[in-house]
């Protein structure tokens, strides 16, 4: 497969990446043919997927603004993906200009483009790391330089944990993060679920499995379990548009069609 001119030489262009597929859903251009092929196969099964991804991005914006309004001005964005309009540091700094952000991703394209976007920005940085290694993320010198881990942080795991299989014990991984977070810190999660559109869940997860990026859709109860040790911020675990919408008009009569749960929890 032809290697795009903008991509690093060691980037795998033969296999799809969730970060690059997500970039394509959002209308981005930093994705490969293999990513677009998977996205189109998924949209053939589920035409509303780009709409769902935009709703997820809107949830991210609302949750970050909420946390800044609660006094949290430092963020750790795990699985941040490829930069697009309305990144976390832009959202947070629009409310509080001194907000600081560490982006984390294991996809080299996401890391490279984040690094280029953040060049010269003293209040944001990116580190290449894996969600499943919180100790490495918290102990990275770039994290220690920007974030005061003795103070509350906003930990963002947006559209990430459904790529962690059950055998990797995602709740245990989240618990390891929780133990390193200062009291008053908040956890933000959005997570795919089979409960909104059970007719779509099976074919969609099978497609991602065959593509080598298996996805585990989880129930509301399973998503709530990820917040063990956190106090859920009202309205709790709800479908994406239902989490503190900017306007009642932003929630239609069938929020379940977005089939992703969203929630924010605070560590006591």
C-alpha distance (Angstrom), angle and dihedral (degrees) to the residues before:
residue distance angle dihedral
X1 . . .
X2 3.81 . .
X3 3.81 113.7 .
X4 3.83 110.2 -128.8
X5 3.81 114.1 -120.8
X6 3.84 92.6 -124.2
X7 3.83 95.3 52.0
X8 3.79 125.1 94.3
X9 3.80 114.9 -106.9
X10 3.81 94.3 -115.7
X11 3.82 95.9 50.7
X12 3.81 114.9 119.1
X13 3.81 106.7 -121.3
X14 3.81 93.8 171.3
X15 3.81 98.9 71.2
X16 3.83 129.8 49.5
X17 3.79 120.8 -110.3
X18 3.83 123.0 -150.0
X19 3.82 89.6 -137.2
X20 3.80 92.8 54.0
X21 3.82 93.9 42.7
X22 3.81 88.0 52.2
X23 3.81 88.7 49.5
X24 3.79 89.3 55.3
X25 3.81 93.1 48.5
X26 3.81 88.1 54.7
X27 3.80 92.6 50.9
X28 3.82 96.5 -101.5
X29 3.79 126.3 148.6
X30 3.82 102.6 -144.6
X31 3.78 97.7 94.6
X32 3.77 136.5 97.6
X33 3.79 134.3 -123.6
X34 3.81 90.4 -99.7
X35 3.82 90.4 54.6
X36 3.79 92.5 49.2
X37 3.79 90.9 47.9
X38 3.81 91.5 55.0
X39 3.82 91.1 44.9
X40 3.80 92.0 52.1
X41 3.80 92.9 47.1
X42 3.81 88.5 50.6
X43 3.81 92.3 47.6
X44 3.79 90.3 49.4
X45 3.80 86.0 60.8
X46 3.79 95.4 36.8
X47 3.83 115.4 20.2
X48 3.83 92.9 -176.4
X49 3.83 94.4 65.2
X50 3.85 96.1 103.8
X51 3.82 88.6 50.3
X52 3.82 90.0 51.4
X53 3.81 91.5 50.0
X54 3.80 91.5 50.7
X55 3.82 89.2 49.9
X56 3.79 88.2 52.3
X57 3.79 90.6 51.7
X58 3.80 89.4 50.6
X59 3.83 89.4 52.2
X60 3.80 89.2 52.2
X61 3.81 90.5 53.8
X62 3.80 93.2 48.2
X63 3.80 94.3 46.7
X64 3.81 93.8 49.1
X65 3.81 91.7 48.9
X66 3.80 89.2 48.5
X67 3.81 92.8 52.0
X68 3.80 92.9 48.8
X69 3.80 89.3 50.2
X70 3.82 86.8 53.5
X71 3.80 90.2 55.4
X72 3.82 100.2 -97.9
X73 3.80 109.7 133.0
X74 3.81 102.8 162.9
X75 3.78 123.4 74.2
X76 3.78 140.2 -171.4
X77 3.81 109.3 -160.0
X78 3.82 108.8 -164.6
X79 3.80 115.1 -160.7
X80 3.78 90.2 8.9
X81 3.79 94.0 170.8
X82 3.78 128.4 -161.1
X83 3.82 115.5 -21.3
X84 3.76 114.8 -98.8
X85 3.79 136.1 160.3
X86 3.81 113.2 -51.3
X87 3.79 102.4 24.9
X88 3.79 119.4 -175.7
X89 3.80 96.3 -101.1
X90 3.81 90.3 50.0
X91 3.81 92.7 50.1
X92 3.80 94.5 44.9
X93 3.80 96.4 42.6
X94 3.81 91.2 51.0
X95 3.82 86.0 65.6
X96 3.81 99.8 30.5
X97 3.84 113.6 15.6
X98 3.83 94.3 -156.7
X99 3.81 94.6 57.9
X100 3.80 113.7 133.2
X101 3.79 127.7 -149.5
X102 3.79 136.4 -169.1
X103 3.80 113.6 -163.7
X104 3.81 118.7 -156.6
X105 3.79 128.5 -166.7
X106 3.77 137.3 146.6
X107 3.83 94.5 -151.2
X108 3.84 107.0 99.8
X109 3.81 92.3 -148.2
X110 3.80 91.0 54.6
X111 3.81 91.6 47.0
X112 3.82 94.2 46.7
X113 3.78 94.6 49.6
X114 3.79 92.8 43.2
X115 3.80 89.5 52.2
X116 3.80 91.1 50.8
X117 3.81 92.3 47.2
X118 3.81 92.2 49.2
X119 3.79 96.4 46.6
X120 3.80 107.7 134.9
X121 3.82 93.3 10.5
X122 3.80 107.2 124.3
X123 3.81 93.5 -172.4
X124 3.82 99.4 57.2
X125 3.80 136.2 45.7
X126 3.81 140.3 165.9
X127 3.79 131.2 -133.2
X128 3.82 128.7 -168.0
X129 3.78 106.1 -126.4
X130 3.78 144.5 126.9
X131 3.80 125.9 -103.0
X132 3.81 89.0 -131.1
X133 3.82 93.0 63.4
X134 3.83 105.4 63.4
X135 3.81 92.9 160.0
X136 3.81 91.5 60.1
X137 3.81 90.7 48.1
X138 3.81 95.2 48.7
X139 3.80 93.2 44.0
X140 3.80 96.5 46.4
X141 3.83 110.1 119.2
X142 3.81 90.6 -127.1
X143 3.79 91.0 56.0
X144 3.80 91.4 47.0
X145 3.81 91.2 48.5
X146 3.80 96.0 53.5
X147 3.79 106.4 28.0
X148 3.78 128.9 58.5
X149 3.78 98.9 -145.4
X150 3.80 91.6 -168.3
X151 3.82 86.4 69.4
X152 3.83 128.9 62.9
X153 3.79 117.9 -78.2
X154 3.78 134.3 -170.8
X155 3.81 109.3 -121.4
X156 3.80 111.3 -160.3
X157 3.82 121.4 -160.4
X158 3.78 98.9 167.1
X159 3.82 115.6 172.3
X160 3.80 89.9 -18.0
X161 3.79 113.8 101.7
X162 3.80 95.5 63.0
X163 3.81 85.8 70.6
X164 3.82 89.9 59.8
X165 3.84 110.0 88.5
X166 3.78 122.1 -133.1
X167 3.80 91.5 -111.4
X168 3.83 89.1 61.6
X169 3.84 88.5 58.4
X170 3.82 100.9 -131.3
X171 3.83 92.3 -166.5
X172 3.80 89.4 57.6
X173 3.80 90.6 49.9
X174 3.80 90.7 52.0
X175 3.81 89.2 48.1
X176 3.82 89.9 56.6
X177 3.80 89.1 54.8
X178 3.80 90.6 46.6
X179 3.79 92.1 55.3
X180 3.81 90.4 55.7
X181 3.81 95.0 46.7
X182 3.81 121.5 94.4
X183 3.81 118.6 -118.5
X184 3.78 110.4 -85.4
X185 3.80 92.4 36.3
X186 3.79 118.1 134.0
X187 3.80 133.6 -139.3
X188 3.82 120.0 -149.2
X189 3.80 118.6 -163.6
X190 3.77 136.1 173.5
X191 3.79 116.2 -179.1
X192 3.80 136.8 178.8
X193 3.80 115.9 -113.1
X194 3.77 136.4 -169.7
X195 3.80 91.2 -145.7
X196 3.79 98.8 81.1
X197 3.80 97.2 51.5
X198 3.81 109.0 10.1
X199 3.81 89.6 170.2
X200 3.82 89.9 64.1
X201 3.78 100.6 37.5
X202 3.81 99.8 78.5
X203 3.83 99.3 48.7
X204 3.81 91.5 42.0
X205 3.80 96.0 51.9
X206 3.81 90.3 44.5
X207 3.82 90.5 53.9
X208 3.80 92.2 52.0
X209 3.81 90.8 45.8
X210 3.80 91.8 54.1
X211 3.81 89.6 48.0
X212 3.81 90.9 56.3
X213 3.81 96.5 -110.0
X214 3.82 102.2 97.7
X215 3.79 117.3 -162.0
X216 3.81 126.7 -158.1
X217 3.80 113.1 -153.2
X218 3.81 110.8 -155.8
X219 3.80 137.2 -161.4
X220 3.80 126.1 -110.9
X221 3.81 88.6 -103.6
X222 3.81 91.3 52.9
X223 3.81 91.5 48.7
X224 3.82 90.4 49.1
X225 3.81 88.3 53.1
X226 3.81 89.2 61.1
X227 3.82 87.0 65.9
X228 3.80 94.6 59.4
X229 3.82 106.3 145.8
X230 3.80 92.8 21.9
X231 3.80 128.3 96.4
X232 3.78 109.0 -127.3
X233 3.79 114.6 -123.5
X234 3.83 111.2 -130.8
X235 3.00 129.4 -66.1
X236 3.81 86.4 35.5
X237 3.81 122.4 -157.5
X238 3.80 107.7 -3.0
X239 3.80 139.4 146.7
X240 3.81 114.2 -74.9
X241 3.83 100.6 -96.2
X242 3.81 92.1 45.8
X243 3.80 96.3 63.9
X244 3.83 104.8 100.9
X245 3.82 96.3 -46.9
X246 3.80 117.5 -154.4
X247 3.79 87.9 -126.2
X248 3.83 134.8 9.2
X249 3.80 86.0 -122.3
X250 3.82 88.5 67.0
X251 3.83 90.3 70.3
X252 3.80 114.9 70.4
X253 3.78 128.1 -162.4
X254 3.82 93.3 -88.0
X255 3.83 110.0 45.2
X256 3.80 88.4 156.1
X257 3.81 89.3 74.5
X258 3.81 87.1 75.4
X259 3.83 85.9 63.7
X260 3.81 95.2 -164.5
X261 3.77 124.4 107.3
X262 3.80 122.3 -138.4
X263 3.79 131.7 -168.0
X264 3.79 145.4 153.5
X265 3.81 124.1 -144.9
X266 3.79 131.2 -170.1
X267 3.81 123.9 -143.0
X268 3.79 110.7 -130.5
